[in-house]
Structures are given as structure tokens and as C-alpha cells.
Amino acid sequence: MYERLAEFAQTWGLVYFVILFAIVLAYALWPKNKKRFDDASKIPLRED
């Protein structure tokens, strides 16, 4: 029983994290989000 559960977790856990990584990467590189990330990158340089 444990071996089946471990095999399932290793296989589908890897698939889950690869899909999650692809979604995060697509979100970060989506052209629509460029202005938002450019603004966020300048926050430490602002003098409020």
C-alpha cells in the first residue's frame, strides 16, 4: 500500500509541479503584465 501511494505521489506530484511552474512562468512573461512588473521593480527606488 505504501509503495503504491509513494509511486503515485512521485509521479503525479512531479506532473503537478511542472504544470504549476508552466502557469507561473506564463503569468510572469505575459505581455499584459509587463507594466505591472516594471512598476513593481521600481518600488525600492521610490522616495516617498
mmCIF file of the N, C-alpha and C atoms, coordinates in Angstrom:
data_MODEL
# 
_entry.id   MODEL 
# 
loop_
_atom_site.group_PDB 
_atom_site.id 
_atom_site.type_symbol 
_atom_site.label_atom_id 
_atom_site.label_alt_id 
_atom_site.label_comp_id 
_atom_site.label_asym_id 
_atom_site.label_entity_id 
_atom_site.label_seq_id 
_atom_site.pdbx_PDB_ins_code 
_atom_site.Cartn_x 
_atom_site.Cartn_y 
_atom_site.Cartn_z 
_atom_site.occupancy 
_atom_site.B_iso_or_equiv 
_atom_site.pdbx_formal_charge 
_atom_site.auth_seq_id 
_atom_site.auth_comp_id 
_atom_site.auth_asym_id 
_atom_site.auth_atom_id 
_atom_site.pdbx_PDB_model_num 
ATOM 1   N N  . MET A 1 1  ? 0.824  -1.194 0.000   1.00 0.00 ? 1  MET A N  1 
ATOM 2   C CA . MET A 1 1  ? 0.000  0.000  0.000   1.00 0.00 ? 1  MET A CA 1 
ATOM 3   C C  . MET A 1 1  ? 0.875  1.268  0.000   1.00 0.00 ? 1  MET A C  1 
ATOM 4   N N  . TYR A 1 2  ? 1.879  1.306  0.866   1.00 0.00 ? 2  TYR A N  1 
ATOM 5   C CA . TYR A 1 2  ? 2.752  2.482  0.952   1.00 0.00 ? 2  TYR A CA 1 
ATOM 6   C C  . TYR A 1 2  ? 3.500  2.700  -0.361  1.00 0.00 ? 2  TYR A C  1 
ATOM 7   N N  . GLU A 1 3  ? 3.945  1.602  -0.971  1.00 0.00 ? 3  GLU A N  1 
ATOM 8   C CA . GLU A 1 3  ? 4.709  1.739  -2.216  1.00 0.00 ? 3  GLU A CA 1 
ATOM 9   C C  . GLU A 1 3  ? 3.843  2.316  -3.330  1.00 0.00 ? 3  GLU A C  1 
ATOM 10  N N  . ARG A 1 4  ? 2.593  1.899  -3.400  1.00 0.00 ? 4  ARG A N  1 
ATOM 11  C CA . ARG A 1 4  ? 1.684  2.449  -4.405  1.00 0.00 ? 4  ARG A CA 1 
ATOM 12  C C  . ARG A 1 4  ? 1.436  3.932  -4.178  1.00 0.00 ? 4  ARG A C  1 
ATOM 13  N N  . LEU A 1 5  ? 1.232  4.292  -2.919  1.00 0.00 ? 5  LEU A N  1 
ATOM 14  C CA . LEU A 1 5  ? 0.996  5.687  -2.580  1.00 0.00 ? 5  LEU A CA 1 
ATOM 15  C C  . LEU A 1 5  ? 2.224  6.542  -2.881  1.00 0.00 ? 5  LEU A C  1 
ATOM 16  N N  . ALA A 1 6  ? 3.403  6.025  -2.553  1.00 0.00 ? 6  ALA A N  1 
ATOM 17  C CA . ALA A 1 6  ? 4.641  6.756  -2.824  1.00 0.00 ? 6  ALA A CA 1 
ATOM 18  C C  . ALA A 1 6  ? 4.859  6.918  -4.325  1.00 0.00 ? 6  ALA A C  1 
ATOM 19  N N  . GLU A 1 7  ? 4.592  5.890  -5.096  1.00 0.00 ? 7  GLU A N  1 
ATOM 20  C CA . GLU A 1 7  ? 4.744  5.968  -6.549  1.00 0.00 ? 7  GLU A CA 1 
ATOM 21  C C  . GLU A 1 7  ? 3.759  6.972  -7.135  1.00 0.00 ? 7  GLU A C  1 
ATOM 22  N N  . PHE A 1 8  ? 2.530  6.946  -6.650  1.00 0.00 ? 8  PHE A N  1 
ATOM 23  C CA . PHE A 1 8  ? 1.522  7.900  -7.119  1.00 0.00 ? 8  PHE A CA 1 
ATOM 24  C C  . PHE A 1 8  ? 1.960  9.337  -6.808  1.00 0.00 ? 8  PHE A C  1 
ATOM 25  N N  . ALA A 1 9  ? 2.421  9.570  -5.593  1.00 0.00 ? 9  ALA A N  1 
ATOM 26  C CA . ALA A 1 9  ? 2.831  10.910 -5.183  1.00 0.00 ? 9  ALA A CA 1 
ATOM 27  C C  . ALA A 1 9  ? 4.039  11.392 -5.993  1.00 0.00 ? 9  ALA A C  1 
ATOM 28  N N  . GLN A 1 10 ? 4.977  10.518 -6.261  1.00 0.00 ? 10 GLN A N  1 
ATOM 29  C CA . GLN A 1 10 ? 6.157  10.914 -7.022  1.00 0.00 ? 10 GLN A CA 1 
ATOM 30  C C  . GLN A 1 10 ? 5.793  11.250 -8.459  1.00 0.00 ? 10 GLN A C  1 
ATOM 31  N N  . THR A 1 11 ? 4.968  10.435 -9.079  1.00 0.00 ? 11 THR A N  1 
ATOM 32  C CA . THR A 1 11 ? 4.605  10.643 -10.474 1.00 0.00 ? 11 THR A CA 1 
ATOM 33  C C  . THR A 1 11 ? 3.712  11.861 -10.636 1.00 0.00 ? 11 THR A C  1 
ATOM 34  N N  . TRP A 1 12 ? 2.592  11.875 -9.955  1.00 0.00 ? 12 TRP A N  1 
ATOM 35  C CA . TRP A 1 12 ? 1.630  12.951 -10.138 1.00 0.00 ? 12 TRP A CA 1 
ATOM 36  C C  . TRP A 1 12 ? 2.061  14.223 -9.432  1.00 0.00 ? 12 TRP A C  1 
ATOM 37  N N  . GLY A 1 13 ? 2.852  14.107 -8.396  1.00 0.00 ? 13 GLY A N  1 
ATOM 38  C CA . GLY A 1 13 ? 3.392  15.303 -7.761  1.00 0.00 ? 13 GLY A CA 1 
ATOM 39  C C  . GLY A 1 13 ? 4.314  16.046 -8.718  1.00 0.00 ? 13 GLY A C  1 
ATOM 40  N N  . LEU A 1 14 ? 5.132  15.314 -9.437  1.00 0.00 ? 14 LEU A N  1 
ATOM 41  C CA . LEU A 1 14 ? 6.020  15.920 -10.425 1.00 0.00 ? 14 LEU A CA 1 
ATOM 42  C C  . LEU A 1 14 ? 5.210  16.580 -11.529 1.00 0.00 ? 14 LEU A C  1 
ATOM 43  N N  . VAL A 1 15 ? 4.200  15.896 -12.029 1.00 0.00 ? 15 VAL A N  1 
ATOM 44  C CA . VAL A 1 15 ? 3.347  16.460 -13.077 1.00 0.00 ? 15 VAL A CA 1 
ATOM 45  C C  . VAL A 1 15 ? 2.675  17.736 -12.578 1.00 0.00 ? 15 VAL A C  1 
ATOM 46  N N  . TYR A 1 16 ? 2.169  17.700 -11.345 1.00 0.00 ? 16 TYR A N  1 
ATOM 47  C CA . TYR A 1 16 ? 1.515  18.861 -10.750 1.00 0.00 ? 16 TYR A CA 1 
ATOM 48  C C  . TYR A 1 16 ? 2.466  20.054 -10.676 1.00 0.00 ? 16 TYR A C  1 
ATOM 49  N N  . PHE A 1 17 ? 3.685  19.847 -10.215 1.00 0.00 ? 17 PHE A N  1 
ATOM 50  C CA . PHE A 1 17 ? 4.629  20.956 -10.077 1.00 0.00 ? 17 PHE A CA 1 
ATOM 51  C C  . PHE A 1 17 ? 5.129  21.467 -11.421 1.00 0.00 ? 17 PHE A C  1 
ATOM 52  N N  . VAL A 1 18 ? 5.241  20.610 -12.413 1.00 0.00 ? 18 VAL A N  1 
ATOM 53  C CA . VAL A 1 18 ? 5.629  21.063 -13.752 1.00 0.00 ? 18 VAL A CA 1 
ATOM 54  C C  . VAL A 1 18 ? 4.527  21.950 -14.340 1.00 0.00 ? 18 VAL A C  1 
ATOM 55  N N  . ILE A 1 19 ? 3.279  21.533 -14.171 1.00 0.00 ? 19 ILE A N  1 
ATOM 56  C CA . ILE A 1 19 ? 2.159  22.332 -14.664 1.00 0.00 ? 19 ILE A CA 1 
ATOM 57  C C  . ILE A 1 19 ? 2.083  23.660 -13.916 1.00 0.00 ? 19 ILE A C  1 
ATOM 58  N N  . LEU A 1 20 ? 2.248  23.612 -12.613 1.00 0.00 ? 20 LEU A N  1 
ATOM 59  C CA . LEU A 1 20 ? 2.232  24.836 -11.806 1.00 0.00 ? 20 LEU A CA 1 
ATOM 60  C C  . LEU A 1 20 ? 3.355  25.786 -12.231 1.00 0.00 ? 20 LEU A C  1 
ATOM 61  N N  . PHE A 1 21 ? 4.544  25.261 -12.468 1.00 0.00 ? 21 PHE A N  1 
ATOM 62  C CA . PHE A 1 21 ? 5.672  26.074 -12.922 1.00 0.00 ? 21 PHE A CA 1 
ATOM 63  C C  . PHE A 1 21 ? 5.362  26.716 -14.271 1.00 0.00 ? 21 PHE A C  1 
ATOM 64  N N  . ALA A 1 22 ? 4.763  25.960 -15.186 1.00 0.00 ? 22 ALA A N  1 
ATOM 65  C CA . ALA A 1 22 ? 4.432  26.499 -16.508 1.00 0.00 ? 22 ALA A CA 1 
ATOM 66  C C  . ALA A 1 22 ? 3.410  27.623 -16.399 1.00 0.00 ? 22 ALA A C  1 
ATOM 67  N N  . ILE A 1 23 ? 2.445  27.491 -15.499 1.00 0.00 ? 23 ILE A N  1 
ATOM 68  C CA . ILE A 1 23 ? 1.438  28.533 -15.309 1.00 0.00 ? 23 ILE A CA 1 
ATOM 69  C C  . ILE A 1 23 ? 2.076  29.800 -14.744 1.00 0.00 ? 23 ILE A C  1 
ATOM 70  N N  . VAL A 1 24 ? 2.926  29.646 -13.743 1.00 0.00 ? 24 VAL A N  1 
ATOM 71  C CA . VAL A 1 24 ? 3.592  30.810 -13.145 1.00 0.00 ? 24 VAL A CA 1 
ATOM 72  C C  . VAL A 1 24 ? 4.502  31.482 -14.163 1.00 0.00 ? 24 VAL A C  1 
ATOM 73  N N  . LEU A 1 25 ? 5.214  30.704 -14.933 1.00 0.00 ? 25 LEU A N  1 
ATOM 74  C CA . LEU A 1 25 ? 6.096  31.262 -15.963 1.00 0.00 ? 25 LEU A CA 1 
ATOM 75  C C  . LEU A 1 25 ? 5.302  32.016 -17.021 1.00 0.00 ? 25 LEU A C  1 
ATOM 76  N N  . ALA A 1 26 ? 4.190  31.446 -17.455 1.00 0.00 ? 26 ALA A N  1 
ATOM 77  C CA . ALA A 1 26 ? 3.351  32.125 -18.444 1.00 0.00 ? 26 ALA A CA 1 
ATOM 78  C C  . ALA A 1 26 ? 2.801  33.425 -17.880 1.00 0.00 ? 26 ALA A C  1 
ATOM 79  N N  . TYR A 1 27 ? 2.390  33.416 -16.624 1.00 0.00 ? 27 TYR A N  1 
ATOM 80  C CA . TYR A 1 27 ? 1.876  34.640 -15.995 1.00 0.00 ? 27 TYR A CA 1 
ATOM 81  C C  . TYR A 1 27 ? 2.966  35.707 -15.930 1.00 0.00 ? 27 TYR A C  1 
ATOM 82  N N  . ALA A 1 28 ? 4.169  35.316 -15.561 1.00 0.00 ? 28 ALA A N  1 
ATOM 83  C CA . ALA A 1 28 ? 5.263  36.287 -15.416 1.00 0.00 ? 28 ALA A CA 1 
ATOM 84  C C  . ALA A 1 28 ? 5.706  36.850 -16.765 1.00 0.00 ? 28 ALA A C  1 
ATOM 85  N N  . LEU A 1 29 ? 5.587  36.088 -17.821 1.00 0.00 ? 29 LEU A N  1 
ATOM 86  C CA . LEU A 1 29 ? 6.060  36.537 -19.128 1.00 0.00 ? 29 LEU A CA 1 
ATOM 87  C C  . LEU A 1 29 ? 4.958  37.061 -20.035 1.00 0.00 ? 29 LEU A C  1 
ATOM 88  N N  . TRP A 1 30 ? 3.715  37.056 -19.552 1.00 0.00 ? 30 TRP A N  1 
ATOM 89  C CA . TRP A 1 30 ? 2.589  37.525 -20.360 1.00 0.00 ? 30 TRP A CA 1 
ATOM 90  C C  . TRP A 1 30 ? 2.762  39.020 -20.640 1.00 0.00 ? 30 TRP A C  1 
ATOM 91  N N  . PRO A 1 31 ? 2.669  39.441 -21.898 1.00 0.00 ? 31 PRO A N  1 
ATOM 92  C CA . PRO A 1 31 ? 2.903  40.853 -22.241 1.00 0.00 ? 31 PRO A CA 1 
ATOM 93  C C  . PRO A 1 31 ? 1.984  41.828 -21.488 1.00 0.00 ? 31 PRO A C  1 
ATOM 94  N N  . LYS A 1 32 ? 0.785  41.417 -21.178 1.00 0.00 ? 32 LYS A N  1 
ATOM 95  C CA . LYS A 1 32 ? -0.170 42.278 -20.475 1.00 0.00 ? 32 LYS A CA 1 
ATOM 96  C C  . LYS A 1 32 ? 0.326  42.661 -19.078 1.00 0.00 ? 32 LYS A C  1 
ATOM 97  N N  . ASN A 1 33 ? 1.158  41.821 -18.456 1.00 0.00 ? 33 ASN A N  1 
ATOM 98  C CA . ASN A 1 33 ? 1.635  42.064 -17.097 1.00 0.00 ? 33 ASN A CA 1 
ATOM 99  C C  . ASN A 1 33 ? 2.946  42.837 -17.043 1.00 0.00 ? 33 ASN A C  1 
ATOM 100 N N  . LYS A 1 34 ? 3.497  43.204 -18.191 1.00 0.00 ? 34 LYS A N  1 
ATOM 101 C CA . LYS A 1 34 ? 4.809  43.854 -18.214 1.00 0.00 ? 34 LYS A CA 1 
ATOM 102 C C  . LYS A 1 34 ? 4.820  45.165 -17.425 1.00 0.00 ? 34 LYS A C  1 
ATOM 103 N N  . LYS A 1 35 ? 3.809  46.012 -17.625 1.00 0.00 ? 35 LYS A N  1 
ATOM 104 C CA . LYS A 1 35 ? 3.777  47.296 -16.930 1.00 0.00 ? 35 LYS A CA 1 
ATOM 105 C C  . LYS A 1 35 ? 3.695  47.100 -15.418 1.00 0.00 ? 35 LYS A C  1 
ATOM 106 N N  . ARG A 1 36 ? 2.903  46.139 -14.983 1.00 0.00 ? 36 ARG A N  1 
ATOM 107 C CA . ARG A 1 36 ? 2.761  45.870 -13.553 1.00 0.00 ? 36 ARG A CA 1 
ATOM 108 C C  . ARG A 1 36 ? 4.102  45.455 -12.940 1.00 0.00 ? 36 ARG A C  1 
ATOM 109 N N  . PHE A 1 37 ? 4.833  44.592 -13.618 1.00 0.00 ? 37 PHE A N  1 
ATOM 110 C CA . PHE A 1 37 ? 6.110  44.134 -13.086 1.00 0.00 ? 37 PHE A CA 1 
ATOM 111 C C  . PHE A 1 37 ? 7.183  45.223 -13.185 1.00 0.00 ? 37 PHE A C  1 
ATOM 112 N N  . ASP A 1 38 ? 7.123  46.033 -14.222 1.00 0.00 ? 38 ASP A N  1 
ATOM 113 C CA . ASP A 1 38 ? 8.067  47.156 -14.318 1.00 0.00 ? 38 ASP A CA 1 
ATOM 114 C C  . ASP A 1 38 ? 7.847  48.143 -13.177 1.00 0.00 ? 38 ASP A C  1 
ATOM 115 N N  . ASP A 1 39 ? 6.582  48.441 -12.877 1.00 0.00 ? 39 ASP A N  1 
ATOM 116 C CA . ASP A 1 39 ? 6.279  49.332 -11.756 1.00 0.00 ? 39 ASP A CA 1 
ATOM 117 C C  . ASP A 1 39 ? 6.732  48.726 -10.432 1.00 0.00 ? 39 ASP A C  1 
ATOM 118 N N  . ALA A 1 40 ? 6.508  47.461 -10.251 1.00 0.00 ? 40 ALA A N  1 
ATOM 119 C CA . ALA A 1 40 ? 6.893  46.789 -9.000  1.00 0.00 ? 40 ALA A CA 1 
ATOM 120 C C  . ALA A 1 40 ? 8.409  46.758 -8.838  1.00 0.00 ? 40 ALA A C  1 
ATOM 121 N N  . SER A 1 41 ? 9.133  46.692 -9.938  1.00 0.00 ? 41 SER A N  1 
ATOM 122 C CA . SER A 1 41 ? 10.593 46.631 -9.836  1.00 0.00 ? 41 SER A CA 1 
ATOM 123 C C  . SER A 1 41 ? 11.201 47.967 -9.393  1.00 0.00 ? 41 SER A C  1 
ATOM 124 N N  . LYS A 1 42 ? 10.437 49.034 -9.543  1.00 0.00 ? 42 LYS A N  1 
ATOM 125 C CA . LYS A 1 42 ? 10.941 50.359 -9.172  1.00 0.00 ? 42 LYS A CA 1 
ATOM 126 C C  . LYS A 1 42 ? 10.538 50.779 -7.760  1.00 0.00 ? 42 LYS A C  1 
ATOM 127 N N  . ILE A 1 43 ? 9.768  49.979 -7.068  1.00 0.00 ? 43 ILE A N  1 
ATOM 128 C CA . ILE A 1 43 ? 9.308  50.326 -5.719  1.00 0.00 ? 43 ILE A CA 1 
ATOM 129 C C  . ILE A 1 43 ? 10.471 50.609 -4.768  1.00 0.00 ? 43 ILE A C  1 
ATOM 130 N N  . PRO A 1 44 ? 11.545 49.819 -4.736  1.00 0.00 ? 44 PRO A N  1 
ATOM 131 C CA . PRO A 1 44 ? 12.633 50.118 -3.796  1.00 0.00 ? 44 PRO A CA 1 
ATOM 132 C C  . PRO A 1 44 ? 13.349 51.445 -4.067  1.00 0.00 ? 44 PRO A C  1 
ATOM 133 N N  . LEU A 1 45 ? 13.227 51.965 -5.269  1.00 0.00 ? 45 LEU A N  1 
ATOM 134 C CA . LEU A 1 45 ? 13.929 53.193 -5.625  1.00 0.00 ? 45 LEU A CA 1 
ATOM 135 C C  . LEU A 1 45 ? 13.099 54.454 -5.377  1.00 0.00 ? 45 LEU A C  1 
ATOM 136 N N  . ARG A 1 46 ? 11.839 54.264 -5.052  1.00 0.00 ? 46 ARG A N  1 
ATOM 137 C CA . ARG A 1 46 ? 10.976 55.425 -4.803  1.00 0.00 ? 46 ARG A CA 1 
ATOM 138 C C  . ARG A 1 46 ? 11.306 56.094 -3.484  1.00 0.00 ? 46 ARG A C  1 
ATOM 139 N N  . GLU A 1 47 ? 11.200 57.404 -3.507  1.00 0.00 ? 47 GLU A N  1 
ATOM 140 C CA . GLU A 1 47 ? 11.419 58.169 -2.261  1.00 0.00 ? 47 GLU A CA 1 
ATOM 141 C C  . GLU A 1 47 ? 10.096 58.831 -1.910  1.00 0.00 ? 47 GLU A C  1 
ATOM 142 N N  . ASP A 1 48 ? 9.359  58.193 -1.046  1.00 0.00 ? 48 ASP A N  1 
ATOM 143 C CA . ASP A 1 48 ? 8.039  58.731 -0.667  1.00 0.00 ? 48 ASP A CA 1 
ATOM 144 C C  . ASP A 1 48 ? 8.141  59.723 0.454   1.00 0.00 ? 48 ASP A C  1 
# 
